[in-house]
Amino acid sequence: MTLGVETELKSYEPHVTQELIDRAHARRMNQIEDYFAILQRQEMYRNFNLYAEFNKPLERKQLIWATRLTIMKYPILGHTIIPKDIPNHDLFYRSEEYYGGVHPDRDFIKVLDRLELSGLLINDQIEYRPLFQKIVEQYIEDEYEYTAKVIELVGSIKIPYHHKERPNWRLLCLPCKEDSLLSNKLIMISNHCSLDGISCVNFFQDLAANMSHDHSADVIFDETIFDYSRDFAQLSKLANPMTAYIDCRPYNSELPRIILSDLIKKYLNYTWDNEIVSIIDHERVQTYHQILNFTPDQISSIKDSIKSNVHPECTLTPFLQTCFVVALQKHGTFLKKRFREFGFDIALIKNLRTLLPDNADIRNEMRYSCSIGAQHYSYLISSFKVNYKDEKKFWSLVKYYYDTIQNNPRGFLHSIGLLMVDNIGEYMNIDKVVLKDYLKKKRGGALISNLGYHPQKLEQQYHVTDMVFSQTPGSLRFAIGMNAVTTNVKGLNIDLSIVRTAIPSRTEWGAFCDEFRKTVQNFTGI
């Protein structure tokens, strides 16, 4: 081992060793992984979560071996972040010593030494007990249904980015009405470190597939999902970061447009006066939520309307975006806007796996990863004014949003690529840059994420029947969120959310959500 490597690892030993790196069971984070680690260590993001309902209950032992099969194949699910200065890392990363320097070498991730089911299940973890009890009580009060009020409590869960026995995600099992020891309703909760929403969809679908096969020969004597000292030879390699396969750096010709867009976002976009971004307040629920459901038959009708009015290739996302902004306008959201506020910022999240090379091994490797990008645009508020009878203007707006996505696919890379420009970490403290950009600023704009359509294999013994995707903005500067996911069983679920200080009451947010549904129905006839 060279002196350079010894120096490189010194701050991380004994948690990271050259042997772990050589086995590909430890590596440094890439820029996007480090970005979400920054949001965690600076107390700026809580979680995103995916609820999944199965066709029948899961037993605890089933959950152990079904999860083991997945993690052994995709060990990124069994990782933790290794920061400097353990166990004083929380104070170190928020100290003047840390802020006063530059840190071009990002921290490591590594496979846990050991993972037991209790390390995954929030149900079993003492530190979450009071919040878990509130969640279950709300769930029971809502007649064992997954409701907006349950989502709001789940959104308050904070998952540490470093733990010696637990990964960067958790499972929460909601009890069955018939037997509180069984569960067919699970929530996967992630702090966004090395995982994204599609990873959660894949986890539940892999879980269903694993449980549908006969594993009666598998003997499990305890609740250990894996023990690294015993299982390392059978454990697959950690997935490479997405940036190993996709060059996200912006071209020089793209930089002027990016800079102009950022200036518009800062000075000419609509903001809420009474909502100033701060670090997370762990004592309060941040958002109001409401779930809207559209059945498979309704979704089929909506898609037919989109194809006939826009383009056969047009997807659901630009249609939902159009309904969203038209409903905001009709609800009176922009009545108090200032004269200079003519734009509204929308960040549209994209699954970047679609940009991976056409290679089955690479695409399988990235099945579990943080492979997302965001396309930021400032849209004219005046364009949102569409009467219910003006179908031509409405569908023209849908087409415009569709064309915006199609004509600038690299736009989704810029949010990541700017972190990679000229090795920016060599002369700037990225934590300080993020803090300065987000904190003490007014909130404005919307974050839209559609996980897409995920047909379930109904012939399997176990399969998913419903999903709901949700997240809270934390210290990200968005006030409103729209998160969607669709299955072939119960259709499309849309979670609409808003930070509580940006609206007078839950009732008023419900009125906006009603306006959104009315807009969908008006232009599709469902």
N, C-alpha and C positions, 0 to 999 in steps of 0.2 A: 504493500500500500504506500502510495506517495505521501509526502508531507502535506500536499495540498488537500488530498482527500481526508487525511487525519484532521486537519484544521477545519475542513468543511463539516465534519460530523461531530466535532467536539462539543458543540452546543446542544447536541441532540442525544448523545450517549447517556445511558445505555439503551435508550428506547429505540434508537435506530442504529443499526450496525451495517457494515459492508456486506455481511452475509445475507441480511434481509434484502438489501438492494440487489445483490447478485441473483437472488431467487425471484426478483421482481415482486416482492411482497412489501416493498417500501419504495417510495419515490417522492420527488418534490412535486408540489402542486403547480399547475399551470396558472395563467393569469385569471381565468374565469373562476377557477376553484379558489384562488387566493382572494378574489373580490368578495365571494360569499363568506370566506373565513374572516375577512375584515369586518363585514356586517355583523358577524357574531361577536368577535372579540371587542368591538366598539359598541356593543349593545344597541344595534340598529335594525335587527330583523328577528322575528320570532320563528314563524314556520309557514309552510304550505302543507296541505293535507289532502288525502284522497280517501273518501269513504267507499267501501265496497260491501255489498250485500250478496251473500252466497245462497244458493238454493236450499241448502240444509246446513245444520250446525257442524262446527269443527270441534274435535276433541283436542285436548292439550297435547297428547302424545303425537297426534297427527301433525299438529303445527310444528313440533320440534323437527321431525324428520323431513317434512315437506320444505321447511325453511332451510334446513341443512343442505338438501340437494341443490337448492338455488344458490346459496352462499358459496358452497364449494366450487361451483362452476363460475360464479361471478363474485369474487372476494371483495370487490369494492363495497359490497353491502356489509362487509364485516370490518370496515376500517375506522380508524380514528385519526385526528390530526395531532401531530407531535409539535407543539410550540417550543419556543425557548423558555428557559428559566422555570421549568416545572418544579415545585407546585405553585410557584408565585407568578405564573404566566398572566393571570387576569390583571394583576396590578402592573406588571412589567409593560404590557402592551398599551396601557393607558397612562404611562409615566412620561415625564419630561425627558428622561433619558432616551426612551424609545422615539418619541416625537422629534427629538432633536437630531436624529441621524437618518441616514438612508439605509435601506435594507434590500438590496437588489436580489439576494438569494431568498426565494420563498421557502416557507416551512415544508415539512414532510407530512405525508400520510403513510400509514402503515397498517397492516392487518393486525387485529387485536390478538393478544396472547391466548385469550379464551373468551368464548361467548356462550352464555346460558340463556334459556328462554326468559328468565327473570330479568336479564339485561336488556331485553327487547320490550317486554310488556310493561306499559305504564301501570296496568292493574296491580303489579307486584312491587312497585317502587315507592318507597316511603315518602320521598321528597315531593311526590306528586299527589299524595293521598288526599289532602283537602280539595284540590282542584278536581281530581278524579271523582270524588264523591259528589261534588256539585254537578259534574257532567252527567253522571248516572242518575242523580235525582231529577235533573231537568229532562233527561231522556224518558224516564218513567212517567213524569208529570205530563209529557207530551205523548203519552200512550204508546211508548216504545217505538216512536218514529224519530227519524233523523231530521231535525228541524233547524231553522235559522238560529234559535237560541242555543242549541247544542253546539252548532258550528262556532258561534261567538266565543263560547268557553274553550273549545278545542283550540281556537286561534290564539289563546293566551298561553299555551304551553311553550316553554323555552327549553331547548335541548342544548346542553353544553357541547362545544365543538371538540373538546378533549375529555376523554374519560378512559381509564385504563381497562375497563371491562364492558363498555357500552359503545355502540356505533353512533353515527350522526343522524339516526332516525329511530323511531319507536313504533310499536303497535299498540293500539287501544282496542280492547274487545268489549263491545256492548253486550249486556246479558240478554239471553232469550227470555221472553215472557213466561214460557212454560217451565224453564229450568235455568236458574241464574248462573249455574256452573258451566253452561254451554253458551256458545256464541256463533251466530252466522252473520254478524255485522261487525266488520273490522275497519279501523281507521289507521292508515299509514301516515305518520307525521314526520316531516323532515325539516332540518334547519337549512337545507339547500346546499350543503357542502357535498359536492361530488355526485349529487342526485338531482333529478328534475321530475316533473309531473309524469312524463312518459315512463320513467323508471318505475314509478308507483303502479301505473297501469300494468306494466310488464310483470311486476312482482305478484300482483293478485292473479294474473292469468297463469303464471308459472306455478303459483301455489295451487290453483284449481287443477291444473294438469298433473302435478305431482301427486295430489291426493286421490286422483281418479285412477291411478295405477295401483296394483296390488303390491304392497310393501309389507305384507304379513311376516315375511322372513326377516325383516329388519328388527333386530333386537336392541332396544334402548334401555339401558339400566339406570340412566339418570337424565337430567334435563339439559345436558351439554349439547349445544348445537355444533360447536367445534372446539377442539383443543389444539392450538397451533403446534405444540411440541409433538403431538401424536399424528396430526393430520397434514403437516406442511407438504409432504411429498405428493399428496393427492390434490392439494389446493391449486387451482389455476392461478395464472399470473394476474396481478392487478391490471385493469384496463389502462391503456394509454390515455392521456388527456385528449379531448376532442381536437385541440390545436395541433396534434401530431399528424392529423390527416386533412385539416382544413386551414388554409392560410387566411387568417382573419384581418391581417393588417390592411388598413386602407391605402389605396393608391394615392400618390401625391395629387393627382387631378381631382380626387374626392374631398380633399381637406377643406378647400374654400366653402363647399356646400355644407360640410359638417359644422364648420365654425359659424356660418350664417344661421344655420338651423338652431344652434345652441343660443345665439344671441336673441333670436325670435322667441325661443322658449323662455328665456330669462326675463325679457322686457315687454313682450307684446302679447303674451298669453294670459288667459283668464286664471285668476287665483281666488282662493277663499281667504278673506281678511282674518277670520277668527280661528284659523288653523295654522299654527306655526310648528314646523318640524323640530322635534327634540329627540333625545335618546329614549328608548322604550321605558315606559312607566309600567312596571310589572304588577302594580296594584290595581290597574283598571283594564276593563275590556275596551278595545280600541274601536271596534266597528259594529255597525248594524248590518245584518245580512238578510236576504230573502231568496228562497229557492223557487225557480219557475220550472215546471216540467212540461215537455211537449212529447206526446206519445209517438211511437214509431210510425203510425199512420199519418199523424200530423206532420212529422218530419218528411215523410215521403211527399206529401202535398206541397210543403214549403220548397223542397228541392225541385219539384216539377215547375213551380212558379219561377224559381231562380233561373232554371234552364231556358224556359220559354221567354223570359223577359230580359235576360242578360247574355248568357253564353252557356253552352253545354258543359264547359269545363269550370264554370264559376262555382266556387265552394260556398259553404254555409257562413264562413267567417265574415266576409265583407257585407253580407246581408245582415247579420247580427250587429255588426258595427254601425250600419246605417240606421237600423231600428233604435239602437242605443242613443245615437246623437240626436235623432229626430225626437225621441221621447224626452231627452234632456231639455231640448228647446221648448217643446210643448208644455213641459212641467214648469217652466219659468225659471230654470236654473240660472240663466244668463241675464235676467232682468236688471240686476244691480251691477253689471260689468262696467268698468271704466271705459272712457272713450278710446284709450290706447289699446285696450284688450280686445283685439279682433280675432285672436287665434285660440284654439283649444288643443292642448297637447295630448296625443294618444300614443301610447307605447304598445305595439302589437308584438306579442311573443311568438317566436317560430321555433319549431323542432328542427334543429340543424342536421339531424341524422339524414334528412333528405338530400343534403349536399355532400355526403360521404362518397368516397369512390365506390364504384359498382363491384364490390368485393364482399362475398358472403361472410368471410371470417372477420373482416373489419366491422361490418354492420352488426354481427353478433357480439363482438367485443364491446361495442358501444351501446349495447342494449340497456346496460345500467351505467349511467354517466350523467354529467351535467352538460348537456349538449343543446343549449338554447341561445338564441340571440333575440335582440329587440330592435324593431324598426320604429324610430321616433318621427312623428310628423306633426306639424302644427296646422290644423285644418281651420278654414274660415268659419267662424260661428254663423255668419250670415247664410252659409250654404245649408245649415241644418234646418232652416225654416221651410218645411214641406207640409202643405195641406193634405189631409187624408184623401181628398179627391184628385190630387195631382200625382197620379201614378207615374207619368212620364218622368217627372223630376226625381221621384223617389228611386226608380230603377236606374236612372242615369247616375245617381249618386252611388248606388251599389256597384255599377260598372266602373265608376271612377276609382272606388276603393279597391276593387279587384285589379284594375290596371296598375294602380300604385304598387301593389304587392308584386305583381308579375314583372313589371318593368324595371324594378330595382331590387333584385334578389340579394345583392351585396349590402343593401341597406341594413339587413338584419345582423351583419357582422361588425358594424361600426362601433357599437357599444362595447364589444369585447376588444376589437382591434385597436382602439385608442389606448388601451392599457399596454399595448405591445409596441407602440411607436418608439423607435430609436432607444430601446431599452430604458424606458422612462424611469424605471425603478432605481436606476443607477445614480440619478441626480435629484429625485423627488421622493418624499415619503408618501407612499400611496394611501396609507391610513389617513394622513392629514388632508390629502387632496379630497378624499371621499367625505370626510367630516365637514370640510369647508364647503363643499358643493351641496350638501344635503341639510345640515343643521341650521336652525334659525332662519329658514326660508319659508315662504308661504307655500301651502300645498296647492296644487293645481293639476288638472289632467286626469287621465284614466289609464289603467293598466288592463289590457285585454289578453286573455289566454284561452285558447280553445284546444283541448287535447285531442280533439278529433273523434272519429267514429271507430269503435272497437267491438266488432261482432264477437259474440261468445259462442263457444261450442256447446250447444244445448244437449248434445248426445253424451257429453261427458258425465260421469257420475257426480262430479262437483263442477259447478260453473258459477260465474258471477251473474247476478240478475240486475244489479243497479250500481251506479257510481255517482259520486258528487265530488267535484274538485273545488277547493277553496284555498284562499290565503288572505293574510292581513298585510298591509303595506309596511308596518313598522316605521322606520325613518325614511323610507323611500318617499319621494315628494308627490305621490299620487293621492288624490282624495277619494277616488271611485275605482272600483274594480268590477270586471265581468269575467268570470271563469266558467268554462263549459266543458262537458264531456258527454258522449253519446254511446249507448249500447243498443243492440237489436232487441233487447228484452223490454226495458222500461223507457227507452227513448232518450231524449236530450234533457239533461239537467243543467240549468244556468244558475250560478250563484252570483247574485248582484250584491255589492257591498259598498259602504261609504263610511269614512271616519265620522265618529259621532258628533264631534264639534263642528262639522261642516253642514249640519242639518238640524232643525229644531227638535225633531222627534222621530221615533220609529214609525209612527203613523204616517208622517210625511214621506219617509222613504218607501213605505208600502204603497203610497199613492203614485210615486214615480214608477215603481215596479208594475203597477196596474197599467200605467200609461205605456210602458214597454210592451207588455203582453197585447194590449189593444192595438199597438202599431204593427206588431207581427201579424195579428189576425186581420187587420184592415187590408194589408197589401198582399195577403195570400188567400184570404177567404176561408181559413180553417175554422 
